[in-house]
């Protein structure tokens, strides 16, 4: 049986999606808890990877090795690094970069990964389908755009870092897992897409706003996922 694999980093993101699931069954493997069930009558497997690229990559590989996965989605929250994005806005990834990967000493561009390239392009078919879903969502108070996710093993708080990442990669949002999940999916030839809702904006105080907004942002991501699976 084919499953849509959904990888999230944190409990709040997991809970928002699990609340939409029916016919739930739990399986554990390699210390990970896989929540198997249905959303809108579609077979899904939900797993929480924890924070950071190594956790994300390991979890994604175990998911692929253990189950028959048709595509992988990274659903969750991120920090906005484009000026026009606000709390609660949504970015559907067209491609993903790893802003902290640096082998420029050997003549490569910043973010270039050997055997992968300088970016990982998300599945065009999934992007097109999500764009159609966006059109069907009624009037809303938040923006949705197709854009770029930048990943690194740091919670971005400094405005100068936000500006540097945006300037280098023209990225829209920054997180700590998406690039690793995308990389494993790419290497395993499995279609990938990410849906990110803005939980905070780097301004030296965004750890607090992150905590304040994570549940709202997680629920918004889950609702868009549900509309897609419908």
C-alpha positions as YAML, in Angstrom:
chain: A
units: angstrom
residues:
- id: 1
  name: UNK
  ca: [0.00, 0.00, 0.00]
- id: 2
  name: UNK
  ca: [1.30, 3.43, -0.96]
- id: 3
  name: UNK
  ca: [1.42, 6.20, 1.64]
- id: 4
  name: UNK
  ca: [1.98, 9.93, 1.59]
- id: 5
  name: UNK
  ca: [4.81, 10.53, 4.05]
- id: 6
  name: UNK
  ca: [4.47, 13.63, 6.21]
- id: 7
  name: UNK
  ca: [7.53, 14.73, 8.19]
- id: 8
  name: UNK
  ca: [7.25, 17.40, 10.90]
- id: 9
  name: UNK
  ca: [9.79, 18.66, 13.41]
- id: 10
  name: UNK
  ca: [7.77, 19.41, 16.54]
- id: 11
  name: UNK
  ca: [4.87, 18.18, 18.60]
- id: 12
  name: UNK
  ca: [2.63, 21.16, 17.80]
- id: 13
  name: UNK
  ca: [2.96, 20.48, 14.07]
- id: 14
  name: UNK
  ca: [2.29, 16.78, 14.64]
- id: 15
  name: UNK
  ca: [-0.79, 17.40, 16.79]
- id: 16
  name: UNK
  ca: [-2.37, 19.75, 14.24]
- id: 17
  name: UNK
  ca: [-2.12, 17.08, 11.54]
- id: 18
  name: UNK
  ca: [-2.96, 14.11, 13.76]
- id: 19
  name: UNK
  ca: [-6.22, 15.84, 14.73]
- id: 20
  name: UNK
  ca: [-7.28, 15.48, 11.08]
- id: 21
  name: UNK
  ca: [-6.49, 11.76, 10.90]
- id: 22
  name: UNK
  ca: [-8.83, 8.78, 11.10]
- id: 23
  name: UNK
  ca: [-8.26, 5.03, 11.48]
- id: 24
  name: UNK
  ca: [-5.03, 5.67, 13.34]
- id: 25
  name: UNK
  ca: [-2.48, 2.95, 13.96]
- id: 26
  name: UNK
  ca: [0.89, 3.47, 15.66]
- id: 27
  name: UNK
  ca: [4.09, 1.69, 14.68]
- id: 28
  name: UNK
  ca: [7.50, 2.24, 16.22]
- id: 29
  name: UNK
  ca: [10.85, 1.67, 14.57]
- id: 30
  name: UNK
  ca: [14.39, 2.90, 15.26]
- id: 31
  name: UNK
  ca: [13.08, 4.94, 18.18]
- id: 32
  name: UNK
  ca: [10.61, 6.79, 15.94]
- id: 33
  name: UNK
  ca: [6.81, 6.83, 16.26]
- id: 34
  name: UNK
  ca: [4.96, 6.49, 12.95]
- id: 35
  name: UNK
  ca: [1.31, 7.52, 13.00]
- id: 36
  name: UNK
  ca: [-0.51, 5.70, 10.19]
- id: 37
  name: UNK
  ca: [-4.03, 6.62, 9.12]
- id: 38
  name: UNK
  ca: [-6.18, 8.53, 6.67]
- id: 39
  name: UNK
  ca: [-6.87, 12.20, 5.93]
- id: 40
  name: UNK
  ca: [-9.72, 12.82, 3.51]
- id: 41
  name: UNK
  ca: [-9.63, 9.07, 2.80]
- id: 42
  name: UNK
  ca: [-5.99, 9.27, 1.66]
- id: 43
  name: UNK
  ca: [-3.39, 6.98, 3.24]
- id: 44
  name: UNK
  ca: [-0.79, 8.96, 5.17]
- id: 45
  name: UNK
  ca: [2.07, 8.31, 7.57]
- id: 46
  name: UNK
  ca: [3.01, 11.09, 9.97]
- id: 47
  name: UNK
  ca: [6.33, 11.16, 11.82]
- id: 48
  name: UNK
  ca: [8.06, 13.71, 14.04]
- id: 49
  name: UNK
  ca: [11.77, 14.03, 13.33]
- id: 50
  name: UNK
  ca: [12.91, 16.50, 15.98]
- id: 51
  name: UNK
  ca: [14.86, 19.70, 15.35]
- id: 52
  name: UNK
  ca: [17.80, 19.96, 12.98]
- id: 53
  name: UNK
  ca: [19.11, 18.52, 9.74]
- id: 54
  name: UNK
  ca: [20.59, 15.26, 11.07]
- id: 55
  name: UNK
  ca: [17.36, 14.33, 12.86]
- id: 56
  name: UNK
  ca: [15.38, 15.24, 9.76]
- id: 57
  name: UNK
  ca: [17.56, 13.24, 7.37]
- id: 58
  name: UNK
  ca: [17.66, 10.16, 9.60]
- id: 59
  name: UNK
  ca: [13.90, 10.15, 10.10]
- id: 60
  name: UNK
  ca: [13.21, 10.57, 6.39]
- id: 61
  name: UNK
  ca: [15.49, 7.67, 5.51]
- id: 62
  name: UNK
  ca: [13.85, 5.37, 8.07]
- id: 63
  name: UNK
  ca: [10.42, 6.38, 6.74]
- id: 64
  name: UNK
  ca: [11.46, 5.51, 3.18]
- id: 65
  name: UNK
  ca: [13.13, 2.24, 4.18]
- id: 66
  name: UNK
  ca: [10.21, 0.99, 6.26]
- id: 67
  name: UNK
  ca: [7.17, 2.04, 4.20]
- id: 68
  name: UNK
  ca: [6.06, 2.26, 0.58]
- id: 69
  name: UNK
  ca: [6.07, 6.04, 0.16]
- id: 70
  name: UNK
  ca: [4.59, 7.75, -2.91]
- id: 71
  name: UNK
  ca: [5.75, 11.26, -1.96]
- id: 72
  name: UNK
  ca: [7.10, 13.14, 1.03]
- id: 73
  name: UNK
  ca: [5.78, 16.40, 2.44]
- id: 74
  name: UNK
  ca: [7.47, 18.57, 5.04]
- id: 75
  name: UNK
  ca: [4.68, 20.45, 6.80]
- id: 76
  name: UNK
  ca: [5.39, 23.03, 9.46]
- id: 77
  name: UNK
  ca: [6.48, 26.47, 10.56]
- id: 78
  name: UNK
  ca: [9.31, 28.76, 9.50]
- id: 79
  name: UNK
  ca: [10.73, 32.24, 9.97]
- id: 80
  name: UNK
  ca: [10.03, 34.90, 7.35]
- id: 81
  name: UNK
  ca: [13.04, 36.52, 5.68]
- id: 82
  name: UNK
  ca: [11.18, 38.37, 2.91]
- id: 83
  name: UNK
  ca: [9.91, 41.79, 3.94]
- id: 84
  name: UNK
  ca: [6.41, 41.28, 2.54]
- id: 85
  name: UNK
  ca: [5.73, 38.10, 4.57]
- id: 86
  name: UNK
  ca: [3.87, 38.35, 7.87]
- id: 87
  name: UNK
  ca: [2.95, 35.99, 10.69]
- id: 88
  name: UNK
  ca: [0.52, 33.39, 9.36]
- id: 89
  name: UNK
  ca: [1.47, 33.73, 5.69]
- id: 90
  name: UNK
  ca: [2.16, 30.48, 3.82]
- id: 91
  name: UNK
  ca: [4.99, 29.49, 1.47]
- id: 92
  name: UNK
  ca: [4.78, 26.45, -0.80]
- id: 93
  name: UNK
  ca: [8.33, 25.50, -1.71]
- id: 94
  name: UNK
  ca: [9.39, 25.52, -5.35]
- id: 95
  name: UNK
  ca: [12.93, 24.68, -4.29]
- id: 96
  name: UNK
  ca: [14.99, 24.30, -1.14]
- id: 97
  name: UNK
  ca: [18.54, 25.37, -0.28]
- id: 98
  name: UNK
  ca: [20.86, 24.70, 2.65]
- id: 99
  name: UNK
  ca: [22.20, 28.11, 3.58]
- id: 100
  name: UNK
  ca: [24.85, 26.77, 5.97]
- id: 101
  name: UNK
  ca: [26.45, 24.33, 3.51]
- id: 102
  name: UNK
  ca: [29.70, 25.92, 2.39]
- id: 103
  name: UNK
  ca: [32.40, 24.42, 0.17]
- id: 104
  name: UNK
  ca: [33.12, 27.69, -1.62]
- id: 105
  name: UNK
  ca: [36.83, 27.11, -0.89]
- id: 106
  name: UNK
  ca: [36.72, 24.55, -3.71]
- id: 107
  name: UNK
  ca: [35.12, 26.87, -6.24]
- id: 108
  name: UNK
  ca: [31.49, 26.01, -5.65]
- id: 109
  name: UNK
  ca: [28.68, 28.42, -4.92]
- id: 110
  name: UNK
  ca: [27.38, 28.82, -1.37]
- id: 111
  name: UNK
  ca: [24.88, 26.06, -0.63]
- id: 112
  name: UNK
  ca: [26.23, 23.71, -3.30]
- id: 113
  name: UNK
  ca: [26.09, 20.06, -2.16]
- id: 114
  name: UNK
  ca: [28.20, 17.45, -3.92]
- id: 115
  name: UNK
  ca: [26.01, 15.05, -5.88]
- id: 116
  name: UNK
  ca: [22.96, 17.24, -5.37]
- id: 117
  name: UNK
  ca: [23.68, 20.76, -6.63]
- id: 118
  name: UNK
  ca: [23.03, 24.22, -5.25]
- id: 119
  name: UNK
  ca: [19.30, 23.67, -4.77]
- id: 120
  name: UNK
  ca: [16.74, 20.87, -4.60]
- id: 121
  name: UNK
  ca: [13.77, 21.45, -6.84]
- id: 122
  name: UNK
  ca: [10.40, 20.34, -5.49]
- id: 123
  name: UNK
  ca: [8.07, 18.15, -7.52]
- id: 124
  name: UNK
  ca: [6.37, 20.23, -10.23]
- id: 125
  name: UNK
  ca: [3.23, 18.12, -10.21]
- id: 126
  name: UNK
  ca: [2.75, 18.60, -6.47]
- id: 127
  name: UNK
  ca: [3.38, 22.33, -6.78]
- id: 128
  name: UNK
  ca: [0.76, 22.61, -9.54]
- id: 129
  name: UNK
  ca: [-1.77, 20.68, -7.47]
- id: 130
  name: UNK
  ca: [-1.22, 22.88, -4.42]
- id: 131
  name: UNK
  ca: [-1.54, 25.99, -6.57]
- id: 132
  name: UNK
  ca: [-4.96, 24.76, -7.68]
- id: 133
  name: UNK
  ca: [-5.91, 24.21, -4.05]
- id: 134
  name: UNK
  ca: [-4.85, 27.78, -3.23]
- id: 135
  name: UNK
  ca: [-7.24, 29.10, -5.86]
- id: 136
  name: UNK
  ca: [-10.11, 27.19, -4.25]
- id: 137
  name: UNK
  ca: [-9.53, 28.58, -0.74]
- id: 138
  name: UNK
  ca: [-12.13, 31.28, -0.01]
- id: 139
  name: UNK
  ca: [-11.28, 34.82, 1.04]
- id: 140
  name: UNK
  ca: [-8.53, 34.79, 3.61]
- id: 141
  name: UNK
  ca: [-6.55, 37.22, 5.74]
- id: 142
  name: UNK
  ca: [-3.14, 35.75, 4.92]
- id: 143
  name: UNK
  ca: [-0.92, 35.46, 1.85]
- id: 144
  name: UNK
  ca: [0.08, 32.23, 0.09]
- id: 145
  name: UNK
  ca: [2.97, 32.15, -2.36]
- id: 146
  name: UNK
  ca: [5.21, 29.64, -4.12]
- id: 147
  name: UNK
  ca: [8.75, 30.41, -3.02]
- id: 148
  name: UNK
  ca: [12.09, 29.29, -1.62]
- id: 149
  name: UNK
  ca: [12.87, 27.65, 1.72]
- id: 150
  name: UNK
  ca: [16.38, 28.00, 3.20]
- id: 151
  name: UNK
  ca: [17.49, 25.46, 5.80]
- id: 152
  name: UNK
  ca: [20.33, 25.58, 8.31]
- id: 153
  name: UNK
  ca: [21.24, 24.21, 11.72]
- id: 154
  name: UNK
  ca: [20.54, 27.48, 13.51]
- id: 155
  name: UNK
  ca: [17.40, 29.21, 14.75]
- id: 156
  name: UNK
  ca: [17.73, 32.53, 12.95]
- id: 157
  name: UNK
  ca: [17.24, 35.49, 15.29]
- id: 158
  name: UNK
  ca: [19.59, 38.19, 14.02]
- id: 159
  name: UNK
  ca: [18.19, 40.60, 11.39]
- id: 160
  name: UNK
  ca: [21.59, 40.71, 9.66]
- id: 161
  name: UNK
  ca: [21.48, 36.93, 9.19]
- id: 162
  name: UNK
  ca: [17.96, 37.13, 7.77]
- id: 163
  name: UNK
  ca: [19.12, 39.75, 5.28]
- id: 164
  name: UNK
  ca: [22.24, 37.77, 4.37]
- id: 165
  name: UNK
  ca: [20.31, 34.56, 3.66]
- id: 166
  name: UNK
  ca: [17.66, 36.41, 1.70]
- id: 167
  name: UNK
  ca: [20.26, 38.33, -0.27]
- id: 168
  name: UNK
  ca: [22.28, 35.23, -1.13]
- id: 169
  name: UNK
  ca: [19.46, 32.83, -1.98]
- id: 170
  name: UNK
  ca: [16.42, 35.09, -2.54]
- id: 171
  name: UNK
  ca: [14.74, 32.83, 0.02]
- id: 172
  name: UNK
  ca: [11.33, 33.53, 1.52]
- id: 173
  name: UNK
  ca: [11.50, 31.59, 4.78]
- id: 174
  name: UNK
  ca: [14.12, 29.85, 6.89]
- id: 175
  name: UNK
  ca: [13.87, 26.64, 8.90]
- id: 176
  name: UNK
  ca: [16.05, 23.86, 10.33]
- id: 177
  name: UNK
  ca: [14.83, 20.64, 8.65]
- id: 178
  name: UNK
  ca: [13.36, 21.10, 5.17]
- id: 179
  name: UNK
  ca: [16.62, 20.99, 3.21]
- id: 180
  name: UNK
  ca: [17.66, 17.69, 4.76]
- id: 181
  name: UNK
  ca: [14.28, 16.06, 4.11]
- id: 182
  name: UNK
  ca: [14.39, 17.33, 0.54]
- id: 183
  name: UNK
  ca: [17.94, 16.01, 0.05]
- id: 184
  name: UNK
  ca: [17.11, 12.48, 1.20]
- id: 185
  name: UNK
  ca: [13.94, 12.49, -0.92]
- id: 186
  name: UNK
  ca: [15.97, 13.61, -3.93]
- id: 187
  name: UNK
  ca: [18.61, 10.93, -3.42]
- id: 188
  name: UNK
  ca: [15.88, 8.30, -3.09]
- id: 189
  name: UNK
  ca: [14.02, 9.65, -6.17]
- id: 190
  name: UNK
  ca: [10.81, 10.33, -4.23]
- id: 191
  name: UNK
  ca: [8.68, 13.41, -5.06]
- id: 192
  name: UNK
  ca: [8.96, 16.11, -2.39]
- id: 193
  name: UNK
  ca: [7.22, 19.31, -1.43]
- id: 194
  name: UNK
  ca: [7.16, 21.57, 1.64]
- id: 195
  name: UNK
  ca: [4.39, 23.74, 3.06]
- id: 196
  name: UNK
  ca: [5.57, 26.36, 5.55]
- id: 197
  name: UNK
  ca: [3.57, 28.85, 7.59]
- id: 198
  name: UNK
  ca: [5.34, 31.88, 9.07]
- id: 199
  name: UNK
  ca: [5.57, 31.66, 12.86]
- id: 200
  name: UNK
  ca: [8.12, 34.41, 13.46]
- id: 201
  name: UNK
  ca: [10.31, 37.09, 11.87]
- id: 202
  name: UNK
  ca: [13.98, 37.31, 12.94]
- id: 203
  name: UNK
  ca: [14.28, 40.46, 15.05]
- id: 204
  name: UNK
  ca: [16.28, 39.38, 18.13]
- id: 205
  name: UNK
  ca: [13.01, 38.65, 19.97]
- id: 206
  name: UNK
  ca: [11.44, 36.08, 17.65]
- id: 207
  name: UNK
  ca: [11.99, 33.11, 19.96]
- id: 208
  name: UNK
  ca: [9.09, 34.58, 21.95]
- id: 209
  name: UNK
  ca: [6.88, 35.21, 18.91]
- id: 210
  name: UNK
  ca: [7.69, 31.70, 17.68]
- id: 211
  name: UNK
  ca: [6.26, 30.25, 20.89]
- id: 212
  name: UNK
  ca: [3.23, 32.51, 20.67]
- id: 213
  name: UNK
  ca: [2.39, 31.59, 17.07]
- id: 214
  name: UNK
  ca: [3.46, 27.98, 16.59]
- id: 215
  name: UNK
  ca: [0.00, 26.50, 17.22]
- id: 216
  name: UNK
  ca: [-1.74, 28.95, 14.87]
- id: 217
  name: UNK
  ca: [0.89, 28.41, 12.17]
- id: 218
  name: UNK
  ca: [0.78, 24.63, 12.56]
- id: 219
  name: UNK
  ca: [-3.00, 24.54, 12.29]
- id: 220
  name: UNK
  ca: [-2.93, 26.66, 9.14]
- id: 221
  name: UNK
  ca: [-0.46, 24.26, 7.50]
- id: 222
  name: UNK
  ca: [-2.62, 21.30, 8.51]
- id: 223
  name: UNK
  ca: [-5.74, 22.91, 7.08]
- id: 224
  name: UNK
  ca: [-4.06, 23.53, 3.71]
- id: 225
  name: UNK
  ca: [-2.84, 19.91, 3.69]
- id: 226
  name: UNK
  ca: [-6.40, 18.75, 4.37]
- id: 227
  name: UNK
  ca: [-7.75, 20.86, 1.51]
- id: 228
  name: UNK
  ca: [-5.14, 19.37, -0.80]
- id: 229
  name: UNK
  ca: [-5.95, 15.79, 0.21]
- id: 230
  name: UNK
  ca: [-9.65, 16.50, -0.27]
...
